[in-house]
Amino acid sequence: MARRYNRKKQYKLQLKRQGLLKAVINQVEQTVEKVVDKTKEAVHTASQMVTASKTETADLQDKQSIAKKAAQPKGDVASSSLADSSKVSSEKEISKTSSEVLSRDAFAELAEVSELRADIVAVLFEAGIRSAAAFSQWTEAELLALKGIGPATISKLKENGVSFKK
C-alpha cells in the first residue's frame, strides 16, 4: 500500500515538473472567470432592460390616466342616460351570446341532441358545435368524418329537427 501511495506521489510530482498539472488548473480558473464575467454582464443588461421597461410603463400609465380624465364627460343628465342605454345594450348582447353558445351540460340537454349518447354529444361539442344553430354550418359529410358519428346519428339528428348545410 505504501508503494502505491509513493508511486502516486511521484507521478504527481512528475506532472508538476512538466507543468501539466498546474496548466490544467490555470485553464479551469480562466474559463470560470470568463463565465462569471459573462453572467455579470448579462445580469447588468437585464437589469437595465427592466428599469427601462418600468419607466416606459410609468409613462404609459400617466398618459392613460390623462386620457381617461379627458374622456370622462361632465355629470349631465344626457351622459347618464347614454351610460344607462349602453349598459342595457351590452346586457342584451351578453344574453344573446350566452343563449347561442352553451356549456357542455346545457348542450347535452338540448332537444336536438338529448337522445344521443354522451360520447357522441362530447364529440360534437369538441368539434365546435355549441348550439342548435351551429349545425347549419356543417354538412352531413363533415359530421360523418368525425370519429364516432355515423349515418344513424345523422338520421337521429334529422328526426330531432336539425338542418344541415348543403
TORPA-4810 file (N, C-alpha, C, O; in nm, 3 decimals):
<nodes>
NODE_1_0.082_-0.118_0.000_0.000_0.000_0.000_0.087_0.126_0.000_0.057_0.225_-0.067_M
NODE_2_0.192_0.120_0.074_0.282_0.235_0.081_0.348_0.259_-0.054_0.368_0.374_-0.094_A
NODE_3_0.381_0.151_-0.125_0.444_0.167_-0.255_0.348_0.237_-0.353_0.388_0.323_-0.431_R
NODE_4_0.221_0.197_-0.348_0.122_0.257_-0.437_0.111_0.407_-0.408_0.107_0.488_-0.501_R
NODE_5_0.107_0.443_-0.280_0.096_0.583_-0.242_0.218_0.660_-0.289_0.206_0.771_-0.341_Y
NODE_6_0.333_0.602_-0.270_0.457_0.669_-0.312_0.461_0.686_-0.464_0.505_0.789_-0.513_N
NODE_7_0.417_0.586_-0.536_0.417_0.596_-0.682_0.321_0.706_-0.728_0.350_0.781_-0.821_R
NODE_8_0.209_0.714_-0.662_0.112_0.818_-0.696_0.172_0.956_-0.670_0.155_1.049_-0.749_K
NODE_9_0.242_0.967_-0.556_0.306_1.092_-0.520_0.414_1.130_-0.621_0.426_1.245_-0.661_K
NODE_10_0.491_1.031_-0.661_0.596_1.054_-0.759_0.536_1.097_-0.894_0.590_1.186_-0.961_Q
NODE_11_0.426_1.035_-0.932_0.360_1.068_-1.058_0.311_1.213_-1.056_0.328_1.285_-1.154_Y
NODE_12_0.251_1.256_-0.945_0.204_1.393_-0.933_0.319_1.492_-0.940_0.309_1.597_-1.004_K
NODE_13_0.429_1.460_-0.873_0.546_1.547_-0.878_0.600_1.559_-1.020_0.639_1.667_-1.064_L
NODE_14_0.600_1.447_-1.090_0.648_1.446_-1.229_0.559_1.536_-1.316_0.611_1.612_-1.399_Q
NODE_15_0.426_1.528_-1.299_0.334_1.613_-1.374_0.354_1.760_-1.340_0.347_1.846_-1.429_L
NODE_16_0.379_1.791_-1.213_0.403_1.929_-1.173_0.529_1.983_-1.238_0.531_2.096_-1.286_K
NODE_17_0.635_1.902_-1.241_0.761_1.944_-1.301_0.744_1.972_-1.450_0.807_2.062_-1.505_R
NODE_18_0.659_1.892_-1.514_0.637_1.912_-1.657_0.543_2.031_-1.683_0.534_2.080_-1.796_Q
NODE_19_0.474_2.076_-1.580_0.384_2.189_-1.594_0.244_2.150_-1.639_0.161_2.236_-1.669_G
NODE_20_0.218_2.022_-1.644_0.087_1.977_-1.690_-0.020_1.993_-1.583_-0.133_2.031_-1.613_L
NODE_21_0.013_1.965_-1.461_-0.086_1.971_-1.355_-0.129_2.116_-1.328_-0.248_2.143_-1.312_L
NODE_22_-0.036_2.207_-1.323_-0.067_2.346_-1.297_-0.139_2.410_-1.416_-0.226_2.495_-1.397_K
NODE_23_-0.103_2.371_-1.537_-0.164_2.429_-1.657_-0.312_2.397_-1.663_-0.392_2.482_-1.702_A
NODE_24_-0.349_2.277_-1.627_-0.490_2.238_-1.629_-0.568_2.320_-1.528_-0.678_2.367_-1.558_V
NODE_25_-0.513_2.338_-1.412_-0.581_2.415_-1.308_-0.596_2.560_-1.353_-0.701_2.621_-1.333_I
NODE_26_-0.492_2.615_-1.412_-0.498_2.754_-1.459_-0.604_2.771_-1.568_-0.676_2.871_-1.570_N
NODE_27_-0.613_2.674_-1.658_-0.713_2.682_-1.765_-0.854_2.678_-1.708_-0.942_2.751_-1.753_Q
NODE_28_-0.875_2.594_-1.609_-1.007_2.585_-1.546_-1.040_2.717_-1.478_-1.153_2.766_-1.489_V
NODE_29_-0.943_2.774_-1.408_-0.967_2.902_-1.342_-1.001_3.012_-1.443_-1.089_3.094_-1.418_E
NODE_30_-0.933_3.013_-1.555_-0.959_3.114_-1.657_-1.099_3.100_-1.715_-1.169_3.200_-1.734_Q
NODE_31_-1.141_2.977_-1.744_-1.275_2.958_-1.800_-1.382_2.996_-1.699_-1.485_3.053_-1.735_T
NODE_32_-1.358_2.964_-1.572_-1.455_3.000_-1.469_-1.466_3.152_-1.460_-1.576_3.206_-1.447_V
NODE_33_-1.353_3.221_-1.466_-1.356_3.367_-1.461_-1.431_3.426_-1.580_-1.505_3.523_-1.565_E
NODE_34_-1.412_3.367_-1.697_-1.482_3.415_-1.816_-1.633_3.399_-1.801_-1.710_3.488_-1.835_K
NODE_35_-1.674_3.283_-1.749_-1.817_3.256_-1.731_-1.876_3.353_-1.630_-1.986_3.405_-1.650_V
NODE_36_-1.804_3.378_-1.522_-1.852_3.471_-1.420_-1.867_3.611_-1.479_-1.966_3.679_-1.453_V
NODE_37_-1.769_3.655_-1.558_-1.776_3.787_-1.620_-1.895_3.798_-1.715_-1.964_3.899_-1.716_D
NODE_38_-1.917_3.694_-1.794_-2.029_3.697_-1.889_-2.163_3.701_-1.816_-2.254_3.771_-1.859_K
NODE_39_-2.176_3.626_-1.708_-2.302_3.627_-1.634_-2.325_3.763_-1.568_-2.438_3.811_-1.561_T
NODE_40_-2.217_3.826_-1.520_-2.232_3.959_-1.462_-2.280_4.058_-1.568_-2.365_4.142_-1.540_K
NODE_41_-2.225_4.048_-1.689_-2.268_4.136_-1.797_-2.414_4.111_-1.833_-2.490_4.206_-1.857_E
NODE_42_-2.454_3.984_-1.836_-2.593_3.951_-1.869_-2.688_4.004_-1.764_-2.794_4.057_-1.796_A
NODE_43_-2.651_3.991_-1.637_-2.735_4.043_-1.529_-2.744_4.194_-1.538_-2.851_4.251_-1.516_V
NODE_44_-2.635_4.258_-1.570_-2.634_4.405_-1.581_-2.726_4.452_-1.694_-2.803_4.546_-1.676_H
NODE_45_-2.717_4.388_-1.811_-2.802_4.428_-1.923_-2.949_4.398_-1.894_-3.037_4.475_-1.932_T
NODE_46_-2.975_4.286_-1.825_-3.114_4.253_-1.791_-3.171_4.355_-1.694_-3.286_4.396_-1.706_A
NODE_47_-3.090_4.397_-1.597_-3.139_4.497_-1.501_-3.164_4.630_-1.570_-3.258_4.702_-1.534_S
NODE_48_-3.081_4.665_-1.668_-3.104_4.788_-1.743_-3.234_4.781_-1.822_-3.309_4.878_-1.829_Q
NODE_49_-3.261_4.664_-1.881_-3.385_4.647_-1.957_-3.506_4.658_-1.866_-3.607_4.717_-1.904_M
NODE_50_-3.497_4.602_-1.746_-3.609_4.606_-1.652_-3.636_4.750_-1.609_-3.751_4.792_-1.603_V
NODE_51_-3.532_4.824_-1.578_-3.553_4.963_-1.537_-3.610_5.046_-1.651_-3.692_5.134_-1.628_T
NODE_52_-3.565_5.018_-1.773_-3.618_5.091_-1.888_-3.766_5.059_-1.908_-3.845_5.149_-1.938_A
NODE_53_-3.804_4.933_-1.892_-3.944_4.897_-1.910_-4.030_4.955_-1.798_-4.146_4.990_-1.821_S
NODE_54_-3.975_4.965_-1.678_-4.051_5.025_-1.568_-4.080_5.172_-1.596_-4.191_5.220_-1.571_K
NODE_55_-3.982_5.243_-1.649_-4.005_5.384_-1.679_-4.105_5.399_-1.793_-4.187_5.491_-1.793_T
NODE_56_-4.098_5.309_-1.891_-4.193_5.315_-2.002_-4.335_5.288_-1.954_-4.428_5.356_-1.997_E
NODE_57_-4.353_5.190_-1.865_-4.487_5.160_-1.815_-4.539_5.275_-1.731_-4.658_5.305_-1.734_T
NODE_58_-4.452_5.340_-1.655_-4.495_5.455_-1.576_-4.542_5.567_-1.668_-4.643_5.632_-1.641_A
NODE_59_-4.469_5.590_-1.777_-4.509_5.693_-1.873_-4.643_5.658_-1.937_-4.729_5.744_-1.953_D
NODE_60_-4.659_5.531_-1.973_-4.785_5.488_-2.034_-4.901_5.501_-1.937_-5.011_5.540_-1.977_L
NODE_61_-4.878_5.470_-1.810_-4.985_5.483_-1.711_-5.024_5.629_-1.693_-5.142_5.660_-1.677_Q
NODE_62_-4.926_5.717_-1.694_-4.957_5.860_-1.684_-5.042_5.905_-1.802_-5.141_5.975_-1.785_D
NODE_63_-5.003_5.865_-1.923_-5.078_5.902_-2.042_-5.219_5.843_-2.039_-5.315_5.908_-2.080_K
NODE_64_-5.230_5.719_-1.989_-5.360_5.654_-1.983_-5.451_5.726_-1.883_-5.569_5.745_-1.911_Q
NODE_65_-5.398_5.766_-1.770_-5.481_5.836_-1.672_-5.526_5.971_-1.726_-5.639_6.014_-1.701_S
NODE_66_-5.439_6.039_-1.800_-5.477_6.167_-1.862_-5.587_6.146_-1.965_-5.681_6.224_-1.972_I
NODE_67_-5.574_6.039_-2.044_-5.675_6.010_-2.145_-5.809_5.974_-2.081_-5.914_6.013_-2.132_A
NODE_68_-5.806_5.901_-1.970_-5.931_5.866_-1.902_-6.000_5.990_-1.848_-6.121_6.004_-1.857_K
NODE_69_-5.920_6.080_-1.791_-5.978_6.203_-1.737_-6.040_6.287_-1.848_-6.146_6.348_-1.829_K
NODE_70_-5.975_6.291_-1.963_-6.026_6.369_-2.075_-6.151_6.304_-2.135_-6.239_6.374_-2.185_A
NODE_71_-6.158_6.171_-2.130_-6.271_6.100_-2.190_-6.395_6.102_-2.102_-6.505_6.081_-2.151_A
NODE_72_-6.378_6.126_-1.973_-6.493_6.126_-1.883_-6.575_6.253_-1.903_-6.523_6.364_-1.892_Q
NODE_73_-6.704_6.235_-1.932_-6.788_6.354_-1.952_-6.826_6.415_-1.817_-6.813_6.354_-1.712_P
NODE_74_-6.873_6.537_-1.825_-6.922_6.605_-1.705_-7.049_6.537_-1.659_-7.108_6.459_-1.734_K
NODE_75_-7.093_6.563_-1.539_-7.209_6.496_-1.482_-7.341_6.552_-1.530_-7.417_6.601_-1.446_G
NODE_76_-7.375_6.548_-1.661_-7.506_6.593_-1.707_-7.604_6.476_-1.711_-7.568_6.359_-1.696_D
NODE_77_-7.726_6.514_-1.732_-7.834_6.417_-1.742_-7.820_6.336_-1.870_-7.846_6.215_-1.870_V
NODE_78_-7.780_6.400_-1.977_-7.769_6.331_-2.106_-7.663_6.222_-2.100_-7.681_6.114_-2.156_A
NODE_79_-7.553_6.249_-2.034_-7.447_6.148_-2.028_-7.490_6.030_-1.942_-7.454_5.916_-1.972_S
NODE_80_-7.567_6.055_-1.836_-7.612_5.945_-1.752_-7.713_5.857_-1.828_-7.711_5.735_-1.813_S
NODE_81_-7.800_5.919_-1.908_-7.895_5.838_-1.985_-7.823_5.760_-2.094_-7.863_5.648_-2.126_S
NODE_82_-7.717_5.818_-2.151_-7.638_5.749_-2.251_-7.567_5.629_-2.188_-7.560_5.522_-2.250_L
NODE_83_-7.516_5.646_-2.068_-7.448_5.536_-2.000_-7.547_5.424_-1.968_-7.514_5.306_-1.981_A
NODE_84_-7.671_5.462_-1.927_-7.772_5.361_-1.898_-7.809_5.283_-2.023_-7.825_5.161_-2.017_D
NODE_85_-7.822_5.351_-2.136_-7.858_5.282_-2.259_-7.746_5.191_-2.306_-7.772_5.084_-2.361_S
NODE_86_-7.621_5.230_-2.285_-7.510_5.143_-2.324_-7.505_5.019_-2.236_-7.471_4.910_-2.282_S
NODE_87_-7.540_5.035_-2.107_-7.545_4.919_-2.018_-7.653_4.821_-2.062_-7.631_4.700_-2.062_K
NODE_88_-7.769_4.873_-2.100_-7.879_4.788_-2.144_-7.842_4.713_-2.271_-7.870_4.594_-2.283_V
NODE_89_-7.780_4.783_-2.367_-7.743_4.718_-2.493_-7.635_4.613_-2.470_-7.637_4.508_-2.534_S
NODE_90_-7.541_4.640_-2.379_-7.437_4.540_-2.352_-7.497_4.418_-2.283_-7.453_4.305_-2.308_S
NODE_91_-7.596_4.438_-2.197_-7.662_4.324_-2.132_-7.738_4.240_-2.235_-7.740_4.118_-2.224_E
NODE_92_-7.799_4.304_-2.334_-7.869_4.230_-2.439_-7.771_4.148_-2.521_-7.799_4.033_-2.555_K
NODE_93_-7.655_4.205_-2.552_-7.554_4.132_-2.629_-7.502_4.013_-2.551_-7.481_3.906_-2.608_E
NODE_94_-7.482_4.029_-2.422_-7.435_3.919_-2.339_-7.539_3.808_-2.335_-7.503_3.690_-2.342_I
NODE_95_-7.667_3.844_-2.323_-7.771_3.741_-2.318_-7.782_3.668_-2.452_-7.809_3.548_-2.455_S
NODE_96_-7.761_3.740_-2.564_-7.765_3.675_-2.695_-7.652_3.575_-2.709_-7.674_3.462_-2.753_K
NODE_97_-7.532_3.615_-2.671_-7.418_3.524_-2.686_-7.429_3.406_-2.592_-7.388_3.296_-2.627_T
NODE_98_-7.482_3.427_-2.473_-7.494_3.315_-2.381_-7.599_3.216_-2.428_-7.586_3.096_-2.402_S
NODE_99_-7.703_3.263_-2.497_-7.804_3.170_-2.546_-7.753_3.093_-2.667_-7.793_2.979_-2.689_S
NODE_100_-7.665_3.155_-2.746_-7.613_3.086_-2.864_-7.506_2.985_-2.828_-7.506_2.874_-2.881_E
NODE_101_-7.414_3.019_-2.741_-7.304_2.931_-2.704_-7.334_2.875_-2.566_-7.343_2.949_-2.468_V
NODE_102_-7.348_2.745_-2.559_-7.385_2.680_-2.435_-7.268_2.601_-2.378_-7.172_2.571_-2.448_L
NODE_103_-7.279_2.569_-2.250_-7.179_2.481_-2.190_-7.206_2.339_-2.236_-7.308_2.311_-2.299_S
NODE_104_-7.115_2.250_-2.203_-7.129_2.111_-2.247_-7.256_2.047_-2.190_-7.327_1.976_-2.260_R
NODE_105_-7.284_2.073_-2.063_-7.403_2.015_-2.000_-7.531_2.072_-2.060_-7.626_1.998_-2.086_D
NODE_106_-7.534_2.203_-2.082_-7.652_2.265_-2.141_-7.672_2.218_-2.285_-7.785_2.201_-2.331_A
NODE_107_-7.561_2.198_-2.356_-7.569_2.148_-2.493_-7.626_2.006_-2.495_-7.704_1.972_-2.583_F
NODE_108_-7.587_1.924_-2.398_-7.636_1.786_-2.391_-7.786_1.781_-2.360_-7.852_1.683_-2.394_A
NODE_109_-7.839_1.886_-2.297_-7.981_1.888_-2.263_-8.070_1.944_-2.374_-8.192_1.944_-2.359_E
NODE_110_-8.011_1.990_-2.484_-8.092_2.039_-2.596_-8.178_1.926_-2.651_-8.139_1.809_-2.648_L
NODE_111_-8.295_1.962_-2.702_-8.387_1.861_-2.755_-8.328_1.791_-2.876_-8.357_1.674_-2.900_A
NODE_112_-8.245_1.861_-2.953_-8.188_1.803_-3.075_-8.088_1.693_-3.046_-8.075_1.599_-3.124_E
NODE_113_-8.017_1.703_-2.935_-7.911_1.605_-2.906_-7.937_1.526_-2.778_-7.852_1.447_-2.736_V
NODE_114_-8.052_1.545_-2.716_-8.078_1.480_-2.587_-8.089_1.328_-2.600_-8.062_1.256_-2.504_S
NODE_115_-8.129_1.277_-2.718_-8.145_1.133_-2.735_-8.016_1.065_-2.780_-8.015_0.943_-2.796_E
NODE_116_-7.908_1.140_-2.800_-7.781_1.081_-2.843_-7.698_1.038_-2.722_-7.718_1.086_-2.611_L
NODE_117_-7.605_0.946_-2.747_-7.516_0.900_-2.640_-7.425_1.015_-2.596_-7.401_1.109_-2.672_R
NODE_118_-7.376_1.005_-2.475_-7.293_1.112_-2.418_-7.162_1.129_-2.493_-7.114_1.241_-2.509_A
NODE_119_-7.103_1.018_-2.542_-6.976_1.030_-2.613_-6.994_1.101_-2.747_-6.905_1.174_-2.791_D
NODE_120_-7.108_1.080_-2.812_-7.135_1.148_-2.940_-7.158_1.296_-2.916_-7.111_1.380_-2.993_I
NODE_121_-7.230_1.329_-2.809_-7.251_1.470_-2.773_-7.117_1.537_-2.743_-7.096_1.652_-2.781_V
NODE_122_-7.028_1.465_-2.676_-6.895_1.520_-2.645_-6.815_1.544_-2.772_-6.745_1.645_-2.783_A
NODE_123_-6.824_1.453_-2.869_-6.752_1.471_-2.996_-6.805_1.593_-3.070_-6.727_1.671_-3.124_V
NODE_124_-6.937_1.610_-3.072_-6.997_1.726_-3.138_-6.954_1.856_-3.071_-6.922_1.954_-3.138_L
NODE_125_-6.952_1.855_-2.938_-6.914_1.975_-2.863_-6.768_2.010_-2.887_-6.735_2.127_-2.904_F
NODE_126_-6.681_1.910_-2.889_-6.538_1.934_-2.911_-6.510_1.976_-3.054_-6.410_2.043_-3.081_E
NODE_127_-6.597_1.937_-3.147_-6.580_1.977_-3.287_-6.618_2.123_-3.309_-6.588_2.179_-3.415_A
NODE_128_-6.683_2.185_-3.211_-6.715_2.326_-3.224_-6.864_2.353_-3.236_-6.904_2.468_-3.252_G
NODE_129_-6.944_2.251_-3.230_-7.089_2.270_-3.236_-7.136_2.294_-3.094_-7.141_2.202_-3.012_I
NODE_130_-7.171_2.419_-3.065_-7.205_2.457_-2.928_-7.353_2.492_-2.912_-7.399_2.518_-2.801_R
NODE_131_-7.429_2.493_-3.023_-7.570_2.526_-3.015_-7.643_2.456_-3.129_-7.582_2.397_-3.217_S
NODE_132_-7.776_2.465_-3.124_-7.857_2.402_-3.229_-7.838_2.475_-3.362_-7.845_2.412_-3.468_A
NODE_133_-7.814_2.604_-3.358_-7.795_2.681_-3.481_-7.662_2.650_-3.547_-7.645_2.673_-3.667_A
NODE_134_-7.567_2.599_-3.472_-7.433_2.570_-3.526_-7.436_2.452_-3.622_-7.344_2.436_-3.703_A
NODE_135_-7.539_2.369_-3.615_-7.548_2.255_-3.708_-7.565_2.303_-3.852_-7.527_2.233_-3.946_F
NODE_136_-7.623_2.421_-3.870_-7.646_2.471_-4.006_-7.516_2.511_-4.075_-7.516_2.536_-4.196_S
NODE_137_-7.406_2.516_-4.003_-7.277_2.549_-4.062_-7.199_2.424_-4.101_-7.090_2.435_-4.157_Q
NODE_138_-7.252_2.307_-4.074_-7.184_2.180_-4.103_-7.262_2.101_-4.207_-7.385_2.105_-4.209_W
NODE_139_-7.191_2.030_-4.293_-7.257_1.940_-4.387_-7.263_1.802_-4.324_-7.194_1.773_-4.227_T
NODE_140_-7.346_1.717_-4.383_-7.356_1.580_-4.332_-7.223_1.507_-4.349_-7.184_1.429_-4.262_E
NODE_141_-7.155_1.531_-4.459_-7.027_1.464_-4.485_-6.921_1.506_-4.382_-6.840_1.424_-4.339_A
NODE_142_-6.922_1.632_-4.343_-6.826_1.678_-4.243_-6.852_1.612_-4.108_-6.759_1.576_-4.037_E
NODE_143_-6.979_1.597_-4.074_-7.012_1.530_-3.948_-6.977_1.383_-3.952_-6.932_1.326_-3.853_L
NODE_144_-6.997_1.319_-4.069_-6.962_1.178_-4.081_-6.811_1.156_-4.069_-6.767_1.048_-4.031_L
NODE_145_-6.734_1.257_-4.101_-6.588_1.245_-4.091_-6.540_1.248_-3.946_-6.429_1.204_-3.918_A
NODE_146_-6.623_1.298_-3.855_-6.585_1.300_-3.714_-6.588_1.159_-3.657_-6.671_1.077_-3.697_L
NODE_147_-6.498_1.131_-3.566_-6.488_0.997_-3.508_-6.609_0.970_-3.417_-6.642_1.051_-3.331_K
NODE_148_-6.673_0.858_-3.439_-6.785_0.816_-3.356_-6.921_0.856_-3.409_-7.023_0.821_-3.350_G
NODE_149_-6.925_0.928_-3.519_-7.053_0.972_-3.574_-7.076_0.898_-3.705_-6.994_0.902_-3.796_I
NODE_150_-7.189_0.830_-3.711_-7.221_0.752_-3.829_-7.353_0.795_-3.889_-7.412_0.894_-3.847_G
NODE_151_-7.399_0.718_-3.989_-7.525_0.752_-4.055_-7.646_0.748_-3.961_-7.740_0.825_-3.978_P
NODE_152_-7.643_0.659_-3.864_-7.754_0.651_-3.769_-7.764_0.779_-3.686_-7.874_0.825_-3.656_A
NODE_153_-7.651_0.834_-3.650_-7.650_0.959_-3.573_-7.706_1.073_-3.657_-7.782_1.156_-3.607_T
NODE_154_-7.668_1.077_-3.784_-7.717_1.182_-3.874_-7.869_1.171_-3.888_-7.939_1.272_-3.883_I
NODE_155_-7.919_1.049_-3.906_-8.064_1.032_-3.921_-8.137_1.069_-3.792_-8.246_1.125_-3.797_S
NODE_156_-8.077_1.038_-3.677_-8.139_1.072_-3.549_-8.145_1.225_-3.532_-8.244_1.279_-3.482_K
NODE_157_-8.037_1.293_-3.575_-8.038_1.439_-3.568_-8.144_1.498_-3.660_-8.210_1.596_-3.624_L
NODE_158_-8.162_1.439_-3.779_-8.265_1.486_-3.871_-8.404_1.465_-3.813_-8.491_1.551_-3.827_K
NODE_159_-8.425_1.352_-3.746_-8.554_1.325_-3.682_-8.583_1.429_-3.574_-8.699_1.467_-3.553_E
NODE_160_-8.479_1.474_-3.506_-8.497_1.572_-3.398_-8.509_1.715_-3.449_-8.524_1.808_-3.369_N
NODE_161_-8.501_1.736_-3.582_-8.525_1.867_-3.639_-8.401_1.949_-3.670_-8.410_2.071_-3.684_G
NODE_162_-8.287_1.884_-3.681_-8.164_1.956_-3.713_-8.153_1.970_-3.864_-8.176_1.873_-3.937_V
NODE_163_-8.118_2.090_-3.912_-8.096_2.110_-4.055_-7.947_2.134_-4.078_-7.881_2.201_-3.999_S
NODE_164_-7.896_2.077_-4.187_-7.753_2.085_-4.217_-7.728_2.176_-4.336_-7.819_2.209_-4.412_F
NODE_165_-7.603_2.217_-4.350_-7.559_2.295_-4.464_-7.553_2.205_-4.586_-7.515_2.088_-4.575_K
NODE_166_-7.592_2.257_-4.703_-7.593_2.172_-4.821_-7.474_2.195_-4.906_-7.459_2.132_-5.010_K
</nodes>
